[in-house]
């Protein structure tokens, strides 16, 4: 158990809809990272937050957004969903902003029908 | 840009066989190198890491040595078990300020009794 929790575990929705994925980092970790894992793209970094502020962006679509709240939990919002957004979404956390050692949550599996 | 190349899987072995999973990297500087493991239905777990050339990371019988001259970080284990069946990801992160974790495509290992 990494100490990172993600909800929900599974999500099934339809194209055009909007969903919110939630992540709670390990106790004491200030950085939260979001990753997308799909069969065709592999594991890709989406975005990082550190202590409430956006710190780095990766291959995140404009339809996607995230935020980190004062209690350090984070939410990833996916809107105008397309079939290709079906994937596993992982959250990870680390103590610092460098992200050298990250601890991953169990993931949320999103299926867009 | 920075990238990681792993051997394609699946790698199929019998229990107690010797394991090697090849990983090479391309980076503009001197990255830290990692192996993560993903067991079925779970998130990624850090298996081992090395932060500078000639460092050897080790954990749970797995080892990998940071070879700067060959830009490699091959994963080895002397005697695999059925419980080692998982997907193994090689990854790097640069040491100069935050850079995203860059993952390889993953190598699935299947160990049969």
Backbone of each chain as ProteinMPNN parsed JSONL, in Angstrom:
{"seq_chain_A": "XXXXXXXXXXXXXXXXXXXXXXXXXXXXXXXXXXXXXXXXXXXXXXXXXXXXXXXXXXXXXXXXXXXXXXXXXXXXXXXXXXXXXXXXXXXXXXXXXXXXXXXXXXXXXXXXX", "coords_chain_A": {"N_chain_A": [[0.845, -1.195, 0.0], [0.732, 2.063, -1.049], [-0.037, 4.369, 0.195], [-1.24, 6.353, -1.19], [-4.38, 7.323, -2.237], [-7.089, 6.729, -4.486], [-10.122, 7.664, -5.98], [-13.041, 7.317, -8.074], [-12.651, 3.706, -8.259], [-13.398, 2.491, -10.596], [-14.936, 3.779, -13.542], [-17.597, 4.353, -15.618], [-18.795, 5.914, -18.444], [-20.419, 8.122, -20.811], [-19.761, 9.321, -24.164], [-19.002, 12.789, -24.499], [-19.629, 13.497, -21.931], [-18.762, 14.62, -18.553], [-16.304, 14.019, -16.083], [-14.987, 13.561, -12.755], [-12.027, 12.831, -11.186], [-10.533, 11.709, -8.205], [-7.873, 12.24, -5.881], [-5.921, 11.415, -3.086], [-2.99, 12.35, -1.569], [-0.009, 10.758, -0.154], [0.457, 11.014, 3.369], [1.868, 14.03, 4.302], [3.104, 14.479, 1.86], [3.64, 16.911, -0.607], [3.492, 17.265, -3.314], [1.544, 16.41, -6.144], [0.916, 14.279, -8.838], [-0.424, 13.595, -12.039], [-1.113, 10.895, -14.22], [-1.671, 9.312, -17.354], [-2.527, 6.147, -18.519], [-2.573, 4.315, -21.328], [-3.304, 1.883, -23.879], [-2.276, 2.489, -26.4], [-0.722, 4.783, -26.064], [0.894, 4.38, -23.909], [2.406, 5.118, -20.72], [1.8, 8.264, -19.639], [2.779, 11.45, -18.53], [0.68, 13.894, -17.14], [0.097, 16.259, -15.519], [1.389, 18.31, -12.839], [1.009, 19.268, -9.444], [2.062, 21.351, -6.8], [1.811, 21.9, -3.501], [-0.631, 23.208, -3.835], [-0.284, 24.734, -6.098], [-0.006, 24.845, -9.661], [2.65, 23.15, -11.164], [4.01, 21.845, -13.226], [3.421, 20.905, -16.604], [2.355, 18.314, -18.727], [1.503, 16.167, -21.322], [-1.242, 17.121, -21.463], [-4.601, 17.414, -22.353], [-6.604, 20.169, -23.551], [-9.208, 19.861, -22.782], [-9.031, 18.719, -20.377], [-8.537, 19.307, -16.902], [-7.038, 20.221, -13.777], [-6.784, 20.443, -10.191], [-5.399, 21.348, -7.002], [-6.24, 21.125, -3.688], [-6.486, 23.022, -0.54], [-6.204, 21.071, 1.477], [-4.523, 19.361, 0.286], [-5.437, 17.3, -1.316], [-6.236, 16.206, -4.645], [-7.937, 16.88, -7.705], [-8.838, 15.618, -10.864], [-10.261, 16.776, -13.693], [-12.165, 15.744, -16.375], [-13.488, 16.575, -19.419], [-16.048, 16.783, -22.003], [-15.891, 14.158, -23.021], [-14.231, 11.654, -24.96], [-14.117, 8.625, -26.93], [-11.479, 7.826, -27.041], [-10.419, 8.667, -24.676], [-10.629, 6.737, -22.846], [-8.965, 4.97, -20.41], [-6.428, 4.142, -17.961], [-6.085, 6.122, -15.158], [-3.636, 7.456, -13.25], [-2.639, 8.666, -10.099], [0.059, 10.175, -8.426], [2.297, 10.818, -5.688], [4.728, 12.925, -4.103], [7.325, 13.959, -1.812], [8.618, 16.331, -2.396], [9.173, 18.912, -4.851], [10.673, 18.023, -6.921], [10.182, 15.484, -7.731], [11.561, 13.063, -7.77], [11.308, 10.581, -6.457], [8.404, 8.948, -6.647], [5.192, 8.032, -5.439], [2.705, 5.828, -6.251], [-0.847, 5.768, -6.718], [-3.615, 3.373, -6.817], [-5.016, 3.763, -9.133], [-7.582, 4.924, -11.427], [-9.902, 3.433, -13.436], [-11.13, 4.409, -16.429], [-13.835, 4.176, -18.563], [-15.111, 5.063, -21.578], [-18.04, 5.114, -23.296]], "CA_chain_A": [[0.0, 0.0, 0.0], [1.609, 3.229, -1.199], [-0.533, 5.495, 0.975], [-1.968, 7.244, -2.092], [-5.697, 6.768, -2.521], [-7.783, 7.293, -5.629], [-11.525, 7.277, -6.151], [-13.456, 5.936, -7.855], [-11.767, 2.702, -8.833], [-13.862, 2.302, -11.969], [-15.896, 4.794, -13.966], [-18.107, 4.132, -16.968], [-19.596, 7.072, -18.82], [-20.692, 8.223, -22.247], [-19.066, 10.417, -24.863], [-19.542, 14.116, -24.258], [-19.838, 13.73, -20.503], [-17.664, 15.16, -17.742], [-16.085, 13.246, -14.865], [-13.965, 14.06, -11.841], [-11.26, 11.804, -10.49], [-10.011, 12.276, -6.974], [-6.634, 11.649, -5.377], [-5.371, 11.897, -1.824], [-1.571, 11.949, -1.529], [0.525, 10.241, 1.108], [0.543, 12.012, 4.42], [3.106, 14.806, 4.283], [3.568, 14.776, 0.5], [3.085, 18.173, -1.091], [3.33, 17.205, -4.767], [0.651, 15.419, -6.732], [1.115, 14.123, -10.275], [-1.428, 12.791, -12.742], [-0.63, 10.18, -15.38], [-2.639, 8.542, -18.122], [-1.954, 4.929, -19.083], [-3.434, 3.717, -22.341], [-2.612, 0.837, -24.638], [-1.524, 3.01, -27.544], [0.199, 5.867, -25.691], [1.727, 4.035, -22.764], [2.214, 5.883, -19.484], [2.167, 9.64, -19.956], [2.598, 12.473, -17.501], [-0.304, 14.92, -17.505], [0.234, 17.537, -14.822], [1.848, 18.252, -11.458], [0.731, 20.346, -8.513], [2.869, 21.38, -5.585], [1.254, 22.758, -2.438], [-1.756, 23.985, -4.334], [0.004, 25.473, -7.333], [0.422, 24.068, -10.804], [4.109, 23.252, -11.256], [4.495, 21.372, -14.524], [2.394, 20.337, -17.472], [2.829, 17.395, -19.752], [0.627, 15.993, -22.479], [-2.623, 17.222, -20.999], [-5.485, 18.04, -23.318], [-7.306, 21.358, -23.04], [-10.476, 19.41, -22.193], [-8.724, 18.205, -19.039], [-7.985, 20.284, -15.974], [-6.82, 19.662, -12.448], [-6.495, 21.401, -9.132], [-5.017, 20.785, -5.712], [-6.945, 21.88, -2.659], [-5.675, 23.311, 0.653], [-5.866, 19.862, 2.248], [-3.568, 18.714, -0.618], [-5.995, 16.339, -2.254], [-6.291, 16.755, -5.988], [-8.977, 16.376, -8.596], [-8.603, 15.722, -12.3], [-11.534, 16.921, -14.374], [-12.117, 15.383, -17.795], [-14.764, 17.002, -19.983], [-16.304, 16.473, -23.424], [-15.147, 12.903, -23.139], [-14.211, 10.931, -26.228], [-13.795, 7.207, -26.759], [-10.038, 7.698, -26.854], [-10.021, 9.032, -23.308], [-10.67, 5.525, -22.029], [-7.595, 4.691, -19.969], [-6.193, 4.139, -16.524], [-5.532, 7.4, -14.71], [-2.918, 7.296, -11.993], [-2.146, 9.782, -9.326], [1.249, 9.864, -7.644], [2.692, 11.934, -4.831], [6.112, 12.936, -3.603], [7.554, 14.937, -0.746], [9.127, 17.614, -2.872], [8.724, 19.31, -6.174], [11.521, 17.462, -7.968], [9.525, 14.283, -8.24], [12.489, 11.974, -8.039], [10.672, 9.342, -6.001], [6.957, 9.157, -6.622], [4.399, 6.905, -4.941], [1.53, 5.783, -7.11], [-2.108, 5.21, -6.279], [-4.054, 2.182, -7.547], [-5.562, 4.148, -10.43], [-9.008, 4.927, -11.773], [-10.09, 2.954, -14.81], [-12.217, 5.13, -17.079], [-14.324, 3.618, -19.819], [-16.037, 5.966, -22.252], [-18.802, 4.333, -24.29]], "C_chain_A": [[0.885, 1.251, 0.0], [1.203, 4.379, -0.3], [-1.257, 6.529, 0.129], [-3.316, 6.594, -2.411], [-6.342, 7.499, -3.698], [-9.219, 6.773, -5.644], [-12.091, 7.948, -7.381], [-12.45, 4.97, -8.46], [-12.096, 2.472, -10.31], [-14.898, 3.378, -12.275], [-16.302, 4.471, -15.394], [-19.03, 5.294, -17.302], [-19.751, 7.116, -20.332], [-19.906, 9.378, -22.86], [-19.783, 11.734, -24.61], [-19.719, 14.462, -22.796], [-18.575, 14.289, -19.831], [-17.539, 14.315, -16.48], [-14.997, 13.906, -14.03], [-13.331, 12.887, -11.13], [-10.581, 12.453, -9.301], [-8.793, 11.503, -6.481], [-6.269, 12.268, -4.043], [-3.93, 11.427, -1.718], [-1.205, 11.301, -0.2], [0.601, 11.366, 2.118], [1.9, 12.72, 4.357], [3.616, 15.145, 2.898], [2.858, 16.022, -0.022], [2.819, 18.161, -2.595], [2.381, 16.092, -5.17], [0.855, 15.44, -8.246], [-0.024, 13.279, -10.836], [-0.807, 12.201, -13.996], [-1.798, 9.475, -16.053], [-1.924, 7.315, -18.694], [-2.952, 4.325, -20.063], [-2.607, 2.744, -23.162], [-1.754, 1.435, -25.739], [-0.498, 4.066, -27.161], [1.127, 5.506, -24.547], [1.395, 4.912, -21.57], [2.714, 7.302, -19.726], [1.851, 10.569, -18.806], [1.614, 13.528, -17.997], [0.013, 16.259, -16.849], [0.715, 17.301, -13.405], [1.396, 19.48, -10.686], [1.637, 20.209, -7.304], [2.256, 22.389, -4.634], [0.202, 23.716, -2.991], [-1.521, 24.712, -5.646], [0.43, 24.522, -8.448], [1.918, 24.259, -11.006], [4.638, 22.825, -12.618], [3.344, 20.75, -15.296], [3.041, 19.41, -18.467], [1.855, 17.359, -20.903], [-0.838, 16.046, -22.087], [-3.449, 17.991, -22.005], [-6.164, 19.258, -22.694], [-8.634, 21.0, -22.393], [-10.281, 18.9, -20.767], [-8.202, 19.34, -18.172], [-7.823, 19.618, -14.615], [-6.674, 20.792, -11.452], [-6.091, 20.64, -7.884], [-5.57, 21.708, -4.639], [-6.059, 22.111, -1.439], [-5.331, 22.079, 1.485], [-4.964, 18.921, 1.437], [-4.171, 17.61, -1.477], [-6.156, 17.014, -3.608], [-7.436, 16.123, -6.759], [-8.559, 16.617, -10.042], [-9.966, 15.72, -12.972], [-11.36, 16.653, -15.858], [-13.472, 15.729, -18.395], [-14.834, 16.675, -21.47], [-15.611, 15.167, -23.802], [-15.318, 12.259, -24.505], [-13.829, 9.48, -25.953], [-12.322, 7.012, -26.427], [-9.542, 8.104, -25.485], [-10.094, 7.837, -22.368], [-9.246, 5.099, -21.699], [-7.6, 4.493, -18.464], [-5.566, 5.469, -16.163], [-4.932, 7.196, -13.325], [-2.594, 8.645, -11.387], [-0.904, 9.305, -8.587], [1.549, 11.053, -6.75], [4.158, 11.809, -4.451], [6.252, 14.047, -2.581], [7.839, 16.315, -1.301], [8.626, 17.883, -4.277], [9.549, 18.666, -7.28], [10.965, 16.163, -8.531], [10.432, 13.108, -8.475], [11.925, 10.636, -7.601], [9.194, 9.595, -5.825], [6.257, 7.876, -6.185], [3.047, 6.946, -5.646], [0.313, 5.211, -6.394], [-2.512, 4.035, -7.156], [-4.69, 2.493, -8.895], [-7.074, 4.159, -10.477], [-9.118, 4.478, -13.217], [-11.328, 3.622, -15.376], [-12.569, 4.457, -18.386], [-15.367, 4.564, -20.387], [-16.718, 5.188, -23.374], [-19.505, 5.236, -25.288]], "O_chain_A": [[1.677, 1.471, 0.917], [2.006, 5.278, -0.05], [-1.828, 7.479, 0.665], [-3.365, 5.432, -2.814], [-6.169, 8.704, -3.881], [-9.483, 5.605, -5.359], [-11.667, 9.054, -7.717], [-11.494, 5.396, -9.108], [-11.212, 2.287, -11.147], [-15.633, 3.827, -11.396], [-15.452, 4.332, -16.274], [-19.936, 5.618, -16.535], [-19.263, 6.236, -21.041], [-19.45, 10.284, -22.162], [-21.01, 11.785, -24.519], [-19.94, 15.627, -22.463], [-17.508, 14.409, -20.433], [-18.544, 13.938, -15.877], [-14.199, 14.699, -14.529], [-14.02, 12.053, -10.543], [-10.114, 13.59, -9.372], [-8.697, 10.286, -6.64], [-6.302, 13.487, -3.88], [-3.671, 10.225, -1.772], [-1.99, 11.299, 0.748], [0.788, 12.529, 1.76], [2.947, 12.073, 4.36], [4.477, 16.013, 2.76], [1.643, 16.165, 0.106], [2.019, 18.952, -3.094], [2.408, 14.991, -4.62], [0.953, 16.508, -8.851], [-0.518, 12.363, -10.178], [-0.087, 12.872, -14.735], [-2.777, 9.096, -15.409], [-0.849, 7.432, -19.281], [-4.034, 3.883, -19.677], [-1.377, 2.777, -23.144], [-0.645, 0.966, -25.996], [0.501, 4.232, -27.862], [2.056, 6.256, -24.247], [0.27, 5.387, -21.419], [3.898, 7.519, -19.985], [0.79, 10.483, -18.188], [1.707, 13.994, -19.132], [0.178, 17.269, -17.532], [0.487, 16.236, -12.83], [1.401, 20.594, -11.211], [1.938, 19.106, -6.849], [2.191, 23.583, -4.928], [0.171, 24.894, -2.637], [-2.458, 25.247, -6.238], [1.126, 23.534, -8.216], [2.406, 25.389, -11.02], [5.616, 23.39, -13.107], [2.429, 20.156, -14.726], [4.126, 19.678, -18.985], [1.431, 18.401, -21.402], [-1.59, 15.109, -22.355], [-3.065, 19.07, -22.457], [-6.283, 19.363, -21.474], [-9.135, 21.743, -21.55], [-11.25, 18.678, -20.041], [-7.505, 20.231, -18.658], [-8.414, 18.571, -14.35], [-6.466, 21.948, -11.823], [-6.394, 19.457, -7.725], [-5.383, 22.924, -4.688], [-5.01, 21.483, -1.303], [-4.282, 22.041, 2.128], [-4.683, 17.805, 1.872], [-3.463, 17.033, -2.302], [-6.206, 18.24, -3.702], [-7.842, 14.991, -6.498], [-8.011, 17.663, -10.392], [-10.733, 14.767, -12.833], [-10.514, 17.258, -16.515], [-14.498, 15.231, -17.932], [-13.833, 16.34, -22.105], [-14.853, 15.096, -24.769], [-16.385, 12.309, -25.117], [-13.294, 9.15, -24.895], [-11.962, 6.143, -25.633], [-8.369, 7.909, -25.165], [-9.664, 7.923, -21.218], [-8.424, 4.894, -22.592], [-8.619, 4.65, -17.791], [-4.608, 5.896, -16.807], [-5.615, 6.82, -12.372], [-2.315, 9.621, -12.083], [-0.833, 8.149, -8.171], [1.106, 12.169, -7.023], [4.739, 10.724, -4.478], [5.419, 14.949, -2.493], [7.382, 17.328, -0.772], [7.773, 17.173, -4.808], [9.178, 18.745, -8.451], [11.247, 15.796, -9.671], [10.123, 12.239, -9.29], [12.06, 9.648, -8.323], [8.782, 10.364, -4.957], [6.686, 6.774, -6.526], [2.348, 7.959, -5.636], [0.425, 4.298, -5.576], [-1.831, 3.73, -8.135], [-4.883, 1.593, -9.713], [-7.751, 3.503, -9.686], [-8.508, 5.064, -14.112], [-12.436, 3.431, -14.875], [-11.699, 4.199, -19.218], [-16.385, 4.833, -19.749], [-16.062, 4.672, -24.28], [-20.187, 4.747, -26.189]]}, "seq_chain_B": "XXXXXXXXXXXXXXXXXXXXXXXXXXXXXXXXXXXXXXXXXXXXXXXXXXXXXXXXXXXXXXXXXXXXXXXXXXXXXXXXXXXXXXXXXXXXXXXXXXXXXXXXXXXXXXXXX", "coords_chain_B": {"N_chain_B": [[14.163, 14.923, -27.317], [14.149, 13.7, -23.893], [14.185, 10.17, -23.431], [13.13, 6.728, -22.982], [13.915, 3.41, -23.703], [12.675, 0.203, -23.827], [12.984, -3.386, -23.844], [10.754, -5.304, -25.826], [7.894, -7.079, -24.672], [5.863, -10.07, -24.346], [8.015, -11.337, -21.743], [8.72, -14.569, -21.17], [9.241, -16.898, -18.715], [10.469, -19.764, -16.898], [9.987, -20.74, -13.506], [12.63, -19.899, -11.28], [14.415, -19.285, -13.251], [16.901, -17.157, -14.866], [16.622, -13.647, -15.07], [16.642, -10.991, -17.396], [15.879, -7.741, -18.235], [16.074, -5.452, -20.687], [17.036, -2.016, -20.772], [17.482, 1.108, -22.143], [18.522, 4.528, -22.315], [17.941, 7.91, -23.404], [19.198, 11.035, -22.861], [19.667, 14.499, -22.138], [21.245, 15.31, -20.08], [22.277, 14.243, -16.906], [20.52, 11.839, -15.766], [18.422, 10.537, -13.075], [17.681, 7.127, -12.571], [15.145, 4.63, -12.768], [13.358, 1.653, -11.823], [10.104, 0.614, -12.067], [7.39, -1.401, -10.905], [4.43, -3.002, -11.903], [1.907, -4.745, -10.634], [-0.747, -7.048, -11.476], [-3.781, -5.325, -11.784], [-3.066, -3.305, -10.075], [-1.46, -0.193, -8.94], [1.601, 1.528, -9.936], [4.684, 0.548, -8.452], [7.603, 1.646, -6.866], [10.519, -0.044, -7.607], [13.358, -0.119, -7.663], [16.171, 2.166, -7.651], [18.67, 4.361, -9.125], [20.98, 6.933, -8.82], [23.289, 8.016, -9.901], [26.078, 7.553, -12.145], [27.375, 4.252, -12.321], [26.209, 3.496, -9.967], [24.441, 0.973, -8.172], [21.237, -0.167, -8.028], [19.102, -2.012, -5.855], [16.679, -4.452, -4.859], [14.472, -6.702, -3.355], [15.743, -8.907, -4.533], [16.115, -8.116, -7.12], [18.242, -6.332, -9.382], [19.935, -3.463, -10.738], [22.255, -1.726, -12.713], [23.556, 1.461, -13.164], [24.728, 2.447, -16.111], [26.689, 4.62, -17.56], [28.285, 4.767, -19.829], [27.143, 3.097, -21.677], [24.638, 4.022, -21.671], [22.605, 2.635, -20.196], [20.357, 0.63, -18.175], [19.828, -2.021, -17.164], [17.585, -4.474, -15.962], [17.923, -7.119, -13.634], [17.504, -10.418, -12.33], [18.359, -13.14, -10.351], [16.907, -15.511, -9.926], [13.8, -16.085, -10.762], [10.429, -15.852, -9.507], [7.056, -17.127, -9.49], [5.458, -15.171, -8.449], [6.662, -12.867, -9.296], [5.607, -12.166, -11.673], [4.515, -9.615, -13.66], [4.229, -6.21, -14.881], [7.005, -4.4, -15.915], [8.486, -1.268, -15.647], [10.846, 0.888, -16.949], [12.33, 3.988, -16.096], [13.134, 7.511, -16.197], [14.304, 10.506, -14.592], [15.237, 13.862, -14.783], [17.873, 15.558, -13.046], [17.962, 18.227, -12.724], [16.2, 20.532, -11.509], [12.57, 20.413, -11.632], [11.581, 17.834, -13.684], [9.523, 15.882, -15.746], [8.723, 12.488, -14.92], [9.885, 10.136, -17.131], [8.729, 7.455, -18.851], [9.459, 4.125, -19.992], [7.943, 1.825, -22.337], [7.129, -0.353, -20.957], [7.528, -3.752, -19.89], [6.18, -6.86, -20.036], [6.329, -9.496, -17.766], [6.091, -12.936, -17.546], [5.929, -15.605, -15.435], [6.158, -19.01, -15.161], [5.193, -21.936, -13.271]], "CA_chain_B": [[13.857, 14.95, -25.896], [14.551, 12.534, -23.103], [13.359, 8.994, -23.716], [13.535, 5.434, -22.436], [13.563, 2.299, -24.585], [12.712, -1.103, -23.17], [12.723, -4.526, -24.714], [9.339, -5.629, -25.904], [7.536, -8.354, -24.08], [6.134, -10.533, -23.003], [9.127, -12.209, -21.442], [8.149, -15.762, -20.545], [10.293, -17.691, -18.082], [10.095, -20.74, -15.887], [10.426, -20.391, -12.154], [14.052, -20.065, -10.968], [15.246, -18.862, -14.377], [17.548, -15.852, -14.752], [15.874, -12.605, -15.787], [17.207, -9.705, -17.806], [15.027, -6.856, -19.04], [16.951, -4.375, -21.148], [16.554, -0.639, -20.769], [18.453, 2.138, -22.503], [17.916, 5.842, -22.22], [18.517, 9.065, -24.085], [18.948, 12.207, -22.025], [20.618, 15.574, -22.415], [22.108, 15.502, -18.927], [22.563, 13.055, -16.093], [19.258, 11.549, -15.077], [18.245, 9.427, -12.15], [17.028, 6.026, -13.283], [14.241, 3.885, -11.907], [12.502, 0.572, -12.282], [8.82, 0.496, -11.381], [6.695, -2.645, -11.212], [2.968, -2.919, -11.824], [1.255, -6.047, -10.518], [-2.083, -7.017, -12.078], [-4.832, -4.604, -11.084], [-2.525, -2.363, -9.087], [-0.671, 0.925, -9.434], [3.037, 1.298, -10.038], [5.47, 0.594, -7.225], [9.035, 1.807, -7.103], [11.253, -1.273, -7.319], [14.718, 0.285, -7.303], [16.609, 3.367, -8.359], [20.093, 4.719, -9.069], [20.997, 8.372, -9.088], [24.473, 8.452, -10.63], [26.776, 6.514, -12.898], [27.97, 3.122, -11.61], [25.367, 3.11, -8.835], [23.621, -0.216, -8.363], [20.022, -0.234, -7.234], [18.701, -3.399, -5.622], [15.52, -4.621, -3.996], [13.73, -7.957, -3.533], [16.49, -9.798, -5.407], [16.331, -7.453, -8.403], [19.364, -5.397, -9.417], [20.193, -2.766, -11.993], [23.422, -0.861, -12.578], [23.541, 2.663, -14.0], [25.9, 2.428, -16.993], [26.693, 5.86, -18.345], [28.981, 4.583, -21.105], [26.217, 2.442, -22.611], [23.315, 4.615, -21.361], [21.708, 1.51, -19.94], [19.951, 0.359, -16.781], [19.161, -3.315, -17.345], [17.071, -5.11, -14.744], [18.281, -8.524, -13.554], [17.212, -11.181, -11.12], [19.001, -14.43, -10.542], [15.987, -16.646, -9.867], [12.466, -15.473, -10.69], [9.327, -16.599, -8.914], [5.752, -16.877, -10.123], [4.948, -13.906, -7.903], [7.307, -11.746, -9.992], [4.852, -11.87, -12.894], [4.048, -8.229, -13.568], [4.786, -5.355, -15.928], [8.133, -3.651, -15.39], [8.709, -0.018, -16.363], [12.062, 1.652, -16.731], [11.984, 5.414, -16.155], [14.177, 8.453, -15.809], [13.949, 11.891, -14.283], [16.44, 14.677, -14.77], [18.205, 16.052, -11.712], [18.084, 19.678, -12.746], [14.867, 21.084, -11.377], [11.563, 19.397, -11.925], [11.281, 17.313, -15.007], [8.581, 14.785, -15.589], [9.165, 11.105, -15.03], [9.705, 9.626, -18.484], [8.642, 6.003, -18.738], [9.465, 3.241, -21.143], [6.633, 1.278, -22.678], [6.809, -1.466, -20.074], [7.794, -5.122, -20.345], [5.404, -7.825, -19.239], [7.034, -10.724, -17.401], [5.225, -14.048, -17.16], [6.723, -16.691, -14.869], [5.333, -20.206, -14.976], [5.752, -22.868, -12.269]], "C_chain_B": [[14.313, 13.692, -25.211], [13.623, 11.358, -23.393], [13.969, 7.747, -23.116], [13.048, 4.351, -23.39], [13.731, 0.99, -23.831], [12.499, -2.194, -24.186], [11.233, -4.841, -24.685], [9.082, -6.961, -25.237], [6.486, -9.059, -24.906], [7.416, -11.367, -22.92], [8.544, -13.377, -20.655], [9.28, -16.633, -20.024], [9.694, -18.749, -17.175], [10.646, -20.287, -14.544], [11.895, -20.765, -11.976], [14.97, -19.714, -12.138], [15.854, -17.493, -14.095], [16.808, -14.843, -15.632], [16.776, -11.438, -16.151], [16.149, -8.964, -18.609], [15.88, -5.648, -19.401], [16.266, -3.02, -21.138], [17.711, 0.273, -21.164], [17.744, 3.482, -22.497], [18.655, 6.849, -23.096], [18.173, 10.286, -23.251], [20.033, 13.234, -22.293], [21.574, 15.792, -21.256], [22.349, 14.186, -18.217], [21.335, 12.722, -15.255], [19.438, 10.592, -13.901], [17.41, 8.384, -12.872], [16.254, 5.151, -12.302], [13.714, 2.641, -12.631], [11.259, 0.579, -11.392], [8.199, -0.835, -11.8], [5.197, -2.444, -11.014], [2.403, -4.328, -11.802], [-0.17, -5.935, -11.054], [-3.094, -6.294, -11.201], [-4.353, -3.573, -10.084], [-1.802, -1.202, -9.768], [0.801, 0.565, -9.493], [3.692, 1.393, -8.666], [6.932, 0.773, -7.602], [9.75, 0.531, -6.685], [12.681, -0.954, -6.874], [15.092, 1.53, -8.092], [18.12, 3.532, -8.23], [20.203, 6.167, -9.526], [22.248, 8.855, -9.801], [25.171, 7.253, -11.241], [27.473, 5.526, -11.955], [27.224, 2.74, -10.329], [24.635, 1.835, -9.176], [22.42, -0.096, -7.437], [19.644, -1.699, -7.047], [17.532, -3.439, -4.656], [14.856, -5.945, -4.348], [14.437, -8.915, -4.5], [16.74, -9.238, -6.794], [17.508, -6.478, -8.276], [19.405, -4.696, -10.762], [21.344, -1.806, -11.755], [23.356, 0.245, -13.609], [24.839, 2.697, -14.801], [25.861, 3.646, -17.897], [27.277, 5.629, -19.737], [28.083, 3.927, -22.149], [24.802, 2.988, -22.473], [22.277, 3.527, -21.121], [21.439, 1.335, -18.456], [19.159, -0.941, -16.81], [18.762, -3.917, -16.008], [17.411, -6.597, -14.769], [17.791, -9.13, -12.247], [17.7, -12.593, -11.353], [18.039, -15.606, -10.612], [14.58, -16.095, -9.679], [11.468, -16.443, -10.067], [8.034, -16.265, -9.656], [5.204, -15.522, -9.683], [5.621, -12.676, -8.517], [6.582, -11.378, -11.285], [4.186, -10.506, -12.762], [4.546, -7.495, -14.812], [5.853, -4.465, -15.299], [8.401, -2.441, -16.279], [10.055, 0.58, -15.96], [11.71, 3.134, -16.886], [13.186, 6.268, -15.779], [13.558, 9.773, -15.394], [15.255, 12.679, -14.218], [16.657, 15.259, -13.379], [18.289, 17.561, -11.632], [16.71, 20.302, -12.705], [13.825, 20.052, -11.75], [11.513, 19.074, -13.398], [10.365, 16.128, -14.798], [9.317, 13.457, -15.603], [8.876, 10.639, -16.447], [9.778, 8.102, -18.415], [8.913, 5.331, -20.066], [8.08, 2.643, -21.323], [6.226, 0.115, -21.788], [7.109, -2.808, -20.718], [7.039, -6.069, -19.43], [6.245, -9.072, -19.023], [6.007, -11.761, -16.956], [6.121, -15.187, -16.689], [5.8, -17.867, -14.599], [6.018, -21.166, -14.004], [6.566, -23.986, -12.904]], "O_chain_B": [[14.795, 12.749, -25.84], [12.42, 11.538, -23.578], [15.155, 7.706, -22.787], [11.899, 4.376, -23.831], [14.79, 0.707, -23.271], [11.916, -1.976, -25.248], [10.553, -4.669, -23.673], [9.931, -7.853, -25.234], [6.244, -8.683, -26.053], [7.834, -12.005, -23.887], [7.945, -13.185, -19.597], [10.158, -17.054, -20.777], [8.547, -18.636, -16.742], [11.632, -19.555, -14.464], [12.347, -21.806, -12.454], [16.189, -19.838, -12.018], [15.398, -16.764, -13.214], [16.425, -15.134, -16.765], [17.564, -10.958, -15.335], [15.59, -9.511, -19.56], [16.347, -4.917, -18.528], [15.082, -2.896, -21.452], [18.791, 0.207, -20.577], [16.525, 3.561, -22.653], [19.814, 6.662, -23.467], [17.004, 10.545, -22.967], [21.166, 12.892, -22.631], [22.625, 16.407, -21.439], [22.592, 13.154, -18.843], [21.146, 13.264, -14.166], [20.468, 9.933, -13.762], [16.543, 8.715, -13.681], [16.665, 4.961, -11.157], [13.638, 2.589, -13.859], [11.339, 0.554, -10.163], [8.445, -1.332, -12.899], [4.765, -1.791, -10.064], [2.413, -5.026, -12.816], [-0.737, -4.842, -11.083], [-3.246, -6.611, -10.021], [-5.151, -3.024, -9.325], [-1.563, -1.209, -10.975], [1.201, -0.548, -9.15], [3.304, 2.21, -7.831], [7.434, 0.138, -8.53], [9.61, 0.075, -5.55], [13.151, -1.449, -5.85], [14.429, 1.899, -9.061], [18.761, 2.939, -7.363], [19.582, 6.566, -10.511], [22.281, 9.994, -10.268], [24.894, 6.103, -10.901], [28.069, 5.907, -10.948], [27.579, 1.757, -9.679], [24.247, 1.622, -10.325], [22.564, 0.057, -6.224], [19.833, -2.523, -7.942], [17.401, -2.598, -3.766], [14.7, -6.267, -5.526], [13.769, -9.662, -5.215], [17.498, -9.822, -7.568], [17.739, -5.886, -7.222], [18.98, -5.237, -11.783], [21.405, -1.148, -10.716], [23.125, -0.008, -14.791], [25.912, 2.944, -14.252], [25.105, 3.699, -18.867], [26.819, 6.226, -20.711], [28.234, 4.162, -23.348], [23.872, 2.471, -23.092], [21.22, 3.499, -21.751], [22.184, 1.82, -17.604], [17.964, -0.957, -16.515], [19.522, -3.869, -15.041], [17.219, -7.265, -15.785], [17.679, -8.46, -11.22], [17.484, -13.173, -12.417], [18.322, -16.596, -11.287], [14.207, -15.686, -8.58], [11.638, -17.662, -10.097], [7.94, -15.254, -10.353], [4.563, -14.819, -10.464], [5.182, -11.552, -8.273], [6.918, -10.378, -11.92], [3.387, -10.281, -11.853], [5.195, -8.08, -15.679], [5.617, -3.848, -14.261], [8.527, -2.564, -17.497], [10.349, 0.749, -14.777], [10.879, 3.488, -17.722], [14.125, 5.804, -15.132], [12.442, 10.111, -15.789], [16.25, 12.21, -13.665], [15.7, 15.428, -12.623], [18.647, 18.114, -10.592], [16.116, 20.573, -13.748], [14.164, 18.935, -12.142], [11.413, 19.963, -14.244], [10.438, 15.451, -13.772], [10.379, 13.316, -16.209], [7.741, 10.738, -16.913], [10.778, 7.539, -17.97], [8.637, 5.887, -21.13], [7.163, 2.924, -20.552], [5.09, -0.353, -21.863], [6.964, -2.982, -21.928], [7.233, -6.077, -18.215], [6.802, -9.634, -19.966], [5.165, -11.493, -16.099], [6.966, -15.677, -17.439], [4.794, -17.739, -13.901], [7.245, -21.212, -13.916], [7.096, -24.843, -12.197]]}, "name": "protein", "num_of_chains": 2, "seq": "XXXXXXXXXXXXXXXXXXXXXXXXXXXXXXXXXXXXXXXXXXXXXXXXXXXXXXXXXXXXXXXXXXXXXXXXXXXXXXXXXXXXXXXXXXXXXXXXXXXXXXXXXXXXXXXXXXXXXXXXXXXXXXXXXXXXXXXXXXXXXXXXXXXXXXXXXXXXXXXXXXXXXXXXXXXXXXXXXXXXXXXXXXXXXXXXXXXXXXXXXXXXXXXXXXXXXXXXXXXXXXXXXX"}
